[in-house]
Amino acid sequence: MISDTPVNHFRLKAYQVELHPMAQTHQVLMRSWRNQDEIRQQMLSQECISEEQQQSWFKRTQYDPKQLHWVIEFRDTPIGATNVKSLETGKTVQQSAVLEPGLYIGDARYQGNIVAFAPTLAMYDFCFEQLGTQLFRAVVKHTNDKAMAYNRKLGYQLTESGELSVLELNYERYQQYTAPIKQFLSRPRKAK
């Protein structure tokens, strides 16, 4: 099912951030972020990523219609990465009713900041409203208190607990829980 051309052509802009489809030019930065201790320790695979591994991952993902990857820009500066993956066998992201999201903020200035919600809101709005996504399912290490709190603020509900916690979010809960965050992030801001 791998495509001959890159699959992500969706550029998203909302809540003061832009999500740019992942490109070759982003790979050095992506690898440096992914290898930061505070990010790597929250990943399911905690090893440091080599340049070769990064390139192999990028080549594989850019042609795989079961996943879409973006680099997050805030005020024209890359600050992190986000993605979605289809959880349904044989279905692309555009066909799947259930998606698994991923996010990390590589720029320490925005880790734990309200701005960290902006890329998720932009991506979820797009998936729920344009792609027809019915449900997001997140898998989080049970020790990752920050990710658990972040997901709760988005409206996620815990469906399985253990070494890995499984959380789910439907559109109605997403709309209910994110309304105040969206309102705050939609206010005009002065550029710094």
C-alpha positions in Angstrom: 0.0 0.0 0.0 3.1 2.3 0.0 2.7 5.2 -2.4 5.1 6.3 -5.2 4.8 10.0 -4.2 4.8 11.7 -0.8 1.4 11.3 0.8 1.1 14.4 3.0 0.2 17.5 1.1 -1.9 19.0 3.9 -0.5 22.3 5.2 -2.5 23.4 8.3 -2.7 26.9 9.9 -4.7 27.6 13.0 -4.4 28.8 16.6 -1.2 30.8 15.8 0.7 27.8 14.5 1.4 26.3 11.1 1.8 22.6 10.4 4.1 21.9 7.5 4.3 18.5 5.9 7.5 16.8 7.1 10.3 17.2 4.5 13.9 16.1 4.1 15.1 19.5 5.3 13.6 18.9 8.7 15.4 15.7 9.5 18.5 17.0 11.3 16.3 19.1 13.6 13.8 16.2 14.1 16.6 13.9 15.1 18.1 16.4 17.6 14.7 16.9 19.2 13.9 13.2 19.3 17.2 12.4 21.0 16.7 14.9 23.8 16.6 13.0 27.1 13.3 14.5 28.2 11.6 13.5 24.9 13.3 10.2 24.3 12.5 8.9 27.8 8.8 9.3 27.1 8.9 7.3 23.9 8.1 3.6 23.6 11.5 3.1 22.0 14.0 5.1 24.1 17.2 4.5 22.2 19.1 7.4 20.6 18.3 7.6 16.9 21.3 7.5 14.5 21.3 9.6 11.3 20.8 6.4 9.3 17.8 5.4 11.4 16.3 8.9 11.0 16.7 8.8 7.2 15.2 5.3 7.0 12.2 6.4 9.1 11.7 9.5 7.0 11.8 7.6 3.7 9.4 5.0 5.0 6.9 7.5 6.5 6.7 10.0 3.7 5.3 7.4 1.3 3.0 5.6 3.8 -0.6 6.6 3.4 -1.4 5.2 6.9 0.4 8.1 8.5 0.9 11.9 8.2 3.7 13.8 9.8 4.1 17.6 10.2 6.7 20.0 11.6 5.1 22.6 13.9 6.0 26.3 13.4 5.2 29.1 15.8 6.1 32.6 14.8 8.0 31.2 11.8 10.2 29.0 14.0 10.0 25.2 14.1 9.1 24.1 17.7 8.1 20.5 17.4 6.4 17.7 15.4 3.0 16.0 15.3 1.5 13.1 13.4 -1.5 10.8 13.0 -1.6 7.1 12.1 -4.4 5.0 10.9 -5.3 2.2 13.4 -7.5 0.3 10.9 -6.0 -2.5 8.8 -5.8 -1.6 5.2 -7.1 2.0 5.6 -5.3 5.2 4.9 -5.4 8.1 7.3 -8.1 9.7 5.1 -10.2 6.4 5.2 -9.8 5.5 8.9 -12.4 6.3 11.5 -9.8 5.8 14.3 -6.5 7.6 14.4 -3.5 7.5 16.8 -1.9 10.9 17.4 1.6 11.8 18.3 3.2 15.1 19.4 6.4 16.4 20.9 7.6 19.9 21.4 11.3 20.1 20.8 11.8 23.7 21.7 12.0 23.9 25.5 10.4 27.4 25.6 7.1 25.8 24.6 7.2 22.6 26.5 4.4 22.7 29.1 3.2 26.0 27.6 -0.4 26.8 26.3 1.2 27.0 22.8 1.8 23.2 23.0 -2.0 22.7 22.6 -2.2 24.7 19.3 -0.8 22.0 17.0 -3.0 19.4 18.5 -6.1 21.6 18.1 -5.2 22.4 14.4 -4.6 18.7 13.6 -7.7 17.4 15.5 -9.9 20.1 13.9 -8.7 19.0 10.5 -9.1 15.3 11.2 -12.5 15.5 12.8 -13.9 18.1 10.4 -12.2 17.4 7.1 -11.3 13.7 7.2 -14.3 12.4 9.1 -12.3 10.9 12.0 -14.6 9.4 14.6 -12.1 8.7 17.4 -8.6 9.4 18.5 -6.8 6.7 20.5 -3.7 7.7 22.4 -1.2 5.3 24.0 0.8 6.8 26.8 3.3 5.4 29.2 1.6 5.3 32.6 4.6 7.1 34.1 4.2 10.1 31.7 2.2 12.3 34.0 2.5 15.4 31.7 1.1 13.5 28.7 -1.7 12.1 30.8 -2.7 15.6 32.1 -2.4 17.1 28.6 -4.7 14.4 27.2 -7.2 14.9 30.0 -7.4 18.6 29.2 -8.3 17.7 25.6 -11.2 15.5 26.9 -9.6 12.1 26.6 -11.0 9.2 28.7 -8.9 6.4 30.1 -10.1 3.1 28.6 -7.2 0.8 29.6 -4.5 1.1 32.2 -1.3 -0.8 32.8 2.3 -0.2 31.7 0.7 1.6 28.8 -2.5 3.6 29.3 -5.0 3.8 26.4 -7.1 6.9 26.2 -9.9 7.7 23.7 -11.4 10.9 22.5 -14.5 11.5 20.4 -15.6 14.7 18.7 -18.2 15.7 21.2 -15.9 15.5 24.2 -13.1 17.2 22.2 -15.4 20.1 21.4 -16.6 20.4 25.0 -13.2 20.3 26.6 -11.2 22.4 24.2 -13.6 25.4 23.8 -11.8 27.5 26.4 -8.4 26.6 25.1 -9.4 27.4 21.5 -10.9 30.7 22.6 -7.7 31.6 24.4 -5.4 30.6 21.6 -7.5 32.4 19.0 -7.1 35.8 20.6 -4.8 38.2 18.7 -1.3 38.4 20.2 1.5 40.8 19.9 4.5 39.4 18.1 7.6 39.2 20.3 
